[in-house]
């Protein structure tokens, strides 16, 4: 059975997604704040440590550019033992 344009059209009760509001005016906005201080470190730690020899634990620090300089944003225990601190 061939498809016709009529069979592909939305029913009168269904409005296209672009015509529907993203949030109903009757429903309040809900917000969620999550603090993940170690996310930067955890996202690279597993990959970085698995790439290194398992017998030796090497310090790991995550840096990002801030105002034209590199700033340490997260460190693991091995880096902290070497005296490296975020900041």
N, C-alpha and C positions, 0 to 999 in steps of 0.2 A: 504494500500500500504506500504510494508516494506521499510525502509530507507536503502539505500546502502551507502558504503563509498564514492562513487562518488558524491552523493547528499549532503553530509556533508562537502566536501572539498571546500575551498574558490575558488571563481572564479579567473581566471588568472589576472584580474585587481585589485583584493583585495590582498594586501600584509598582512601577519600576523602582529599583533601589535608589536611584538618584532623586526621586520625588519624595522619598520618605525621609523625615528628619533623623539625624544621627542619634539624638537623645530626645525622648519624649518630654515635653514641657512639664508634665505632671510628675515625672520621676526626678528626684534630686540626684545631683552628681555624687558619686561615691569615690573617695580617694584613699589611697593606701601608701604609706611611707615605709620604705624598707631601708635599713642601714646595713650595708655589707662591706665592712672595712677591709676585709681580706680578699675581696673578689678579684682585684687585679693580680694579686700574688697567686691565688688558687687557680686562676685561668691559665697561667703559664707554668706553674710549678710542676705539675705532673708530667707535662711534655718535656720540660727542661731536665728534670731529674731522671727521667727514663732514658734520655739521650746520653746522659753522663754515665760513667761507670758506677754501678750500684755499690761497689766496695768503698768508694770515696764519696763523702758527702761534701759538696761544694756550696758555698754561700750563694744565695740567690736574692737579688734585689730588682725591683721594678722601678724604672725611672720614666719621667715624662717631662717634656719641655715646658718651662714656665718662665715667662719674661726673658726669653733668650738664653736661659740656662737649663741644665738638666737637674731635676729635683727628684730625690728618692721618695717614692710614694708608699712602698711596701717592702718589707724584708722578711725572710724566713728566720728560723731559730739559729741556723748556722751563721748567717750574716750578722744577726744581732750579737752572737758570741764574739764576732770579730770586731765589734764596736760600731757597726753601721746601723744608723737609726733613720727612720723616715723624717723628712723635713727639709 
